[in-house]
Amino acid sequence: MKIPLQYQRTEYDCGPTSLLNAVSFLMNREEIPPDVLRYVMMYTLDSYNHKGEACKNGTSRMAMLFLSSWLNQYAKATRFPLSCEYLSGDRVRITEDSKVVEALRQGGAAVVRLLYGCEHYVTLTGFSGRRLELFDPYYRRRPFKQEGISILTDKPHSANRSLPFEMLNQTGRLPYALGPEESREAVLLFHTGTRRTPESTIEYFL
């Protein structure tokens, strides 16, 4: 059974929420062991703010890198049908030939760090033409002032935003921009039982 994706419960837990949303997008509830929920929450929210307050600076890049490795090792040891790949720097871009878009084409998901007032994690789940679909765990009802950003309300199991590729590829401090290339990161996630092979997902773009 597929369940709706979730919103973060505090100002800080976009990282673990986006990771767990990626797993929920890829899998039925019955396939997800409670250990995964436990350890995702245990290893994230590891950053301290400028006042020295624990958890109030969200999730670090190191935690995301560690979790992607931990999930791969856990999957290998328990036969959990998940695989992950961590990307950083200029490998994180939204173009037809990028690893992120190829992952979506294969039925995977991508958790990316981008800008939304501050650094923020969201889950990319698909695309149509040159418009990307994602689930932003930060709850919002008001329309966006920026042209091109659509709020989706009819896809609770996959997406609540739609926006053009070009908006994410921006390097400035704009909503949903991936920002400077040197600070980008993404975790690609796949259900190993349903992942489509590159040969079966060839598409041509005009």
Buried (B, 14 or more C-beta within 10 A) or exposed (E): EEBEBBBBEEEBBBBBBBBBBBBBBBBEEEBBEEEBBEBBBEBBBBBEEEEEEEBBBBBBBEBBBBBBEBBBEBBEEEEBBBBBBBBBEEBBBBBEEBBBBBBBBBBBBBBBBBBBEEBBBBBBBBBEEEBBBBBBBBEEEEEBEEEEBBEBEEBBEBBBBBBBBEBBBBBEEBBBBBBEBEBBBBBBBBBEEEBEEEEEEEEEEE
